[in-house]
Amino acid sequence: QTLRQIRKWHGLSAISVAEAVGMDKAYMSRLENDRLPSLPSCATINSLASALSATEIQRIALFVAARKLPPEVETGLLDNPALLAMAIRDINRQKGKQ
């Protein structure tokens, strides 16, 4: 769901994002609908984030959704409540633009 929300927020189609990263359209659909047998790799998440021109907060949201948040980022967010609050506000703001 997070991937779809960010993609729509940027006004991009699933097909255009899939093509930009060289991903099969069916895989993109399964990824957006959480219907994959395993979680995407960090490289896939980074490729998608780049194709989406994702903000740093959006990139973090993609890693969180894929349960692949690097430990140093997770620690940094937990150690900095103001940054965590900003990330949550930004994610909620993106959801409101849907």
Accessible surface in RSA format (square Angstrom, percent):
REM  Atomic radii and reference values for relative SASA: ProtOr
REM  Chains: A
REM  Algorithm: Lee & Richards
REM  Probe-radius: 1.40
REM  Slices: 20
REM RES _ NUM      All-atoms   Total-Side   Main-Chain    Non-polar    All polar
REM                ABS   REL    ABS   REL    ABS   REL    ABS   REL    ABS   REL
RES GLN A   1   108.89  60.9 100.48  73.4   8.41  20.0  41.47  88.3  67.42  51.1
RES THR A   2    31.83  22.6  30.44  30.9   1.39   3.3   5.77   7.7  26.06  39.4
RES LEU A   3    12.77   7.1  10.92   7.8   1.84   4.6  10.92   7.7   1.84   5.0
RES ARG A   4    48.83  20.5  48.83  24.9   0.00   0.0  16.68  22.8  32.15  19.5
RES GLN A   5    45.27  25.3  45.14  33.0   0.14   0.3  10.40  22.1  34.87  26.4
RES ILE A   6     1.99   1.1   1.99   1.5   0.00   0.0   1.99   1.4   0.00   0.0
RES ARG A   7    20.50   8.6  20.50  10.5   0.00   0.0   0.00   0.0  20.50  12.4
RES LYS A   8   113.38  55.3  95.67  58.7  17.71  42.2  52.20  47.0  61.18  65.2
RES TRP A   9    78.53  31.5  50.63  24.5  27.90  65.5  54.78  29.2  23.75  38.5
RES HIS A  10    54.68  29.9  26.67  18.5  28.01  71.6  17.82  18.4  36.86  42.9
RES GLY A  11    67.82  83.6   0.00   N/A  67.82  83.6  36.04  98.9  31.78  71.2
RES LEU A  12    60.69  33.8  53.27  38.1   7.42  18.7  56.24  39.5   4.46  12.0
RES SER A  13    59.29  50.1  49.40  65.9   9.89  22.8  46.56  99.1  12.73  17.8
RES ALA A  14    29.66  27.3  26.47  40.8   3.19   7.3  26.67  37.6   2.99   7.9
RES ILE A  15    94.88  54.0  94.21  70.2   0.67   1.6  94.72  68.2   0.16   0.4
RES SER A  16    47.06  39.8  39.80  53.1   7.26  16.7  40.95  87.2   6.11   8.6
RES VAL A  17     2.26   1.5   0.91   0.8   1.36   3.3   2.26   2.0   0.00   0.0
RES ALA A  18     0.08   0.1   0.08   0.1   0.00   0.0   0.08   0.1   0.00   0.0
RES GLU A  19   108.37  62.2  85.45  64.6  22.92  54.6  38.29  74.1  70.07  57.2
RES ALA A  20    74.03  68.1  29.46  45.5  44.58 101.4  42.23  59.5  31.80  84.2
RES VAL A  21    39.49  26.0   5.35   4.8  34.14  82.3  13.58  11.8  25.91  70.3
RES GLY A  22    73.10  90.1   0.00   N/A  73.10  90.1  37.12 101.9  35.98  80.6
RES MET A  23    28.45  14.7  13.57   9.0  14.87  35.4  20.83  17.7   7.61  10.1
RES ASP A  24    91.85  64.3  75.96  75.6  15.89  37.6  37.25  87.7  54.60  54.5
RES LYS A  25   110.57  53.9 102.46  62.9   8.12  19.3  51.45  46.3  59.12  63.0
RES ALA A  26    51.20  47.1  41.45  64.0   9.75  22.2  48.47  68.3   2.73   7.2
RES TYR A  27    61.91  28.9  61.91  35.2   0.00   0.0  47.54  35.7  14.37  17.7
RES MET A  28     0.92   0.5   0.92   0.6   0.00   0.0   0.92   0.8   0.00   0.0
RES SER A  29    54.33  45.9  50.85  67.9   3.48   8.0  27.37  58.3  26.96  37.8
RES ARG A  30   100.01  42.0  98.81  50.4   1.20   2.8  40.73  55.7  59.28  35.9
RES LEU A  31    19.73  11.0  14.26  10.2   5.47  13.8  14.35  10.1   5.38  14.5
RES GLU A  32     6.63   3.8   6.51   4.9   0.12   0.3   0.20   0.4   6.44   5.3
RES ASN A  33    57.24  39.5  42.89  41.4  14.35  34.6   7.13  17.2  50.11  48.4
RES ASP A  34   109.87  77.0  78.43  78.1  31.44  74.3  36.16  85.1  73.71  73.5
RES ARG A  35   177.99  74.7 157.26  80.2  20.73  49.4  49.31  67.4 128.68  78.0
RES LEU A  36    37.55  20.9  11.82   8.5  25.72  64.7  12.85   9.0  24.70  66.5
RES PRO A  37   138.04 100.6  91.89  83.8  46.15 167.8 105.04  86.7  33.00 205.1
RES SER A  38    79.15  66.9  67.48  90.1  11.67  26.9  47.46 101.1  31.69  44.4
RES LEU A  39    78.69  43.8  61.74  44.2  16.95  42.6  61.97  43.5  16.72  45.0
RES PRO A  40    12.80   9.3   9.98   9.1   2.82  10.3  12.80  10.6   0.00   0.0
RES SER A  41    54.96  46.4  48.58  64.8   6.38  14.7  44.68  95.1  10.29  14.4
RES CYS A  42    58.14  44.0  55.11  61.5   3.03   7.1  24.90  63.1  33.24  35.8
RES ALA A  43    71.42  65.7  60.51  93.4  10.91  24.8  67.31  94.8   4.10  10.9
RES THR A  44    31.07  22.1  26.74  27.1   4.33  10.3   6.58   8.8  24.49  37.0
RES ILE A  45     4.83   2.7   4.62   3.4   0.21   0.5   4.83   3.5   0.00   0.0
RES ASN A  46    60.88  42.0  60.50  58.5   0.38   0.9  19.51  47.0  41.37  40.0
RES SER A  47    51.62  43.6  42.85  57.2   8.77  20.2  18.26  38.9  33.36  46.7
RES LEU A  48     5.33   3.0   5.33   3.8   0.00   0.0   5.33   3.7   0.00   0.0
RES ALA A  49     0.05   0.0   0.00   0.0   0.05   0.1   0.00   0.0   0.05   0.1
RES SER A  50    72.53  61.3  52.81  70.5  19.71  45.4  36.26  77.2  36.26  50.8
RES ALA A  51    30.52  28.1   2.21   3.4  28.31  64.4  14.19  20.0  16.33  43.3
RES LEU A  52     0.83   0.5   0.00   0.0   0.83   2.1   0.10   0.1   0.73   2.0
RES SER A  53    86.79  73.3  65.78  87.8  21.01  48.4  41.80  89.0  44.98  63.0
RES ALA A  54    14.25  13.1   0.00   0.0  14.25  32.4   0.00   0.0  14.25  37.8
RES THR A  55    59.67  42.4  50.52  51.2   9.15  21.8  59.67  80.2   0.00   0.0
RES GLU A  56   121.39  69.7 116.96  88.5   4.43  10.5  59.29 114.7  62.09  50.7
RES ILE A  57    19.80  11.3  19.68  14.7   0.13   0.3  19.68  14.2   0.13   0.3
RES GLN A  58     0.06   0.0   0.06   0.0   0.00   0.0   0.00   0.0   0.06   0.0
RES ARG A  59    54.50  22.9  54.50  27.8   0.00   0.0  21.83  29.8  32.67  19.8
RES ILE A  60    31.85  18.1  31.48  23.4   0.38   0.9  31.85  22.9   0.00   0.0
RES ALA A  61     5.72   5.3   3.03   4.7   2.68   6.1   4.21   5.9   1.51   4.0
RES LEU A  62    11.18   6.2   8.56   6.1   2.62   6.6   8.56   6.0   2.62   7.1
RES PHE A  63    15.72   7.9  15.72   9.7   0.00   0.0  15.72   9.5   0.00   0.0
RES VAL A  64    78.20  51.5  69.71  63.1   8.49  20.5  71.42  62.1   6.78  18.4
RES ALA A  65    51.69  47.5  22.44  34.6  29.26  66.6  33.73  47.5  17.97  47.6
RES ALA A  66     7.82   7.2   4.54   7.0   3.28   7.5   7.80  11.0   0.02   0.0
RES ARG A  67   180.00  75.6 148.36  75.6  31.63  75.3  67.05  91.6 112.95  68.5
RES LYS A  68    67.31  32.8  55.54  34.1  11.77  28.0  23.76  21.4  43.55  46.4
RES LEU A  69    34.33  19.1  19.27  13.8  15.05  37.8  19.27  13.5  15.05  40.5
RES PRO A  70    39.08  28.5  34.19  31.2   4.89  17.8  39.08  32.3   0.00   0.0
RES PRO A  71   101.66  74.1  97.71  89.1   3.94  14.3 101.20  83.6   0.45   2.8
RES GLU A  72   125.71  72.2 109.12  82.6  16.58  39.5  67.20 130.0  58.50  47.8
RES VAL A  73    46.74  30.8  40.57  36.7   6.17  14.9  46.10  40.1   0.65   1.8
RES GLU A  74    80.62  46.3  80.51  60.9   0.11   0.3  16.72  32.3  63.90  52.2
RES THR A  75    74.01  52.6  71.79  72.8   2.22   5.3  48.50  65.1  25.51  38.6
RES GLY A  76    32.35  39.9   0.00   N/A  32.35  39.9  30.32  83.2   2.04   4.6
RES LEU A  77    11.83   6.6  11.43   8.2   0.40   1.0  11.43   8.0   0.40   1.1
RES LEU A  78   115.52  64.3  93.22  66.7  22.30  56.1  93.83  65.9  21.70  58.4
RES ASP A  79   108.19  75.8  77.74  77.4  30.46  72.0  29.66  69.8  78.53  78.3
RES ASN A  80    65.59  45.2  63.52  61.4   2.07   5.0  13.09  31.5  52.49  50.7
RES PRO A  81    98.23  71.6  92.50  84.3   5.73  20.8  94.81  78.3   3.42  21.3
RES ALA A  82    75.58  69.5  61.53  95.0  14.05  32.0  70.19  98.8   5.39  14.3
RES LEU A  83    63.98  35.6  60.04  43.0   3.94   9.9  63.34  44.5   0.64   1.7
RES LEU A  84    58.32  32.5  58.32  41.7   0.00   0.0  58.32  41.0   0.00   0.0
RES ALA A  85    39.51  36.3  34.16  52.7   5.35  12.2  38.62  54.4   0.89   2.4
RES MET A  86    84.74  43.9  84.74  56.1   0.00   0.0  43.91  37.3  40.82  54.1
RES ALA A  87     3.90   3.6   3.90   6.0   0.00   0.0   3.90   5.5   0.00   0.0
RES ILE A  88    90.52  51.5  89.47  66.7   1.05   2.5  90.43  65.1   0.08   0.2
RES ARG A  89   134.41  56.4 129.94  66.2   4.47  10.6  63.39  86.6  71.02  43.0
RES ASP A  90    26.65  18.7  26.65  26.5   0.00   0.0   6.07  14.3  20.58  20.5
RES ILE A  91    43.15  24.6  42.97  32.0   0.18   0.4  42.97  30.9   0.18   0.5
RES ASN A  92    82.60  57.0  73.90  71.4   8.69  20.9  25.64  61.7  56.95  55.1
RES ARG A  93   131.28  55.1 120.61  61.5  10.67  25.4  60.58  82.8  70.70  42.8
RES GLN A  94     7.02   3.9   6.98   5.1   0.05   0.1   3.35   7.1   3.67   2.8
RES LYS A  95   101.44  49.5  90.73  55.7  10.72  25.5  41.41  37.3  60.04  64.0
RES GLY A  96    67.24  82.9   0.00   N/A  67.24  82.9  37.69 103.4  29.54  66.2
RES LYS A  97   126.19  61.6  91.13  55.9  35.06  83.5  62.81  56.5  63.38  67.5
RES GLN A  98    98.57  55.1  34.94  25.5  63.63 151.5  57.73 122.9  40.83  31.0
END  Absolute sums over single chains surface
CHAIN  1 A     5807.4       4631.6       1175.8       3358.5       2448.9
END  Absolute sums over all chains
TOTAL          5807.4       4631.6       1175.8       3358.5       2448.9
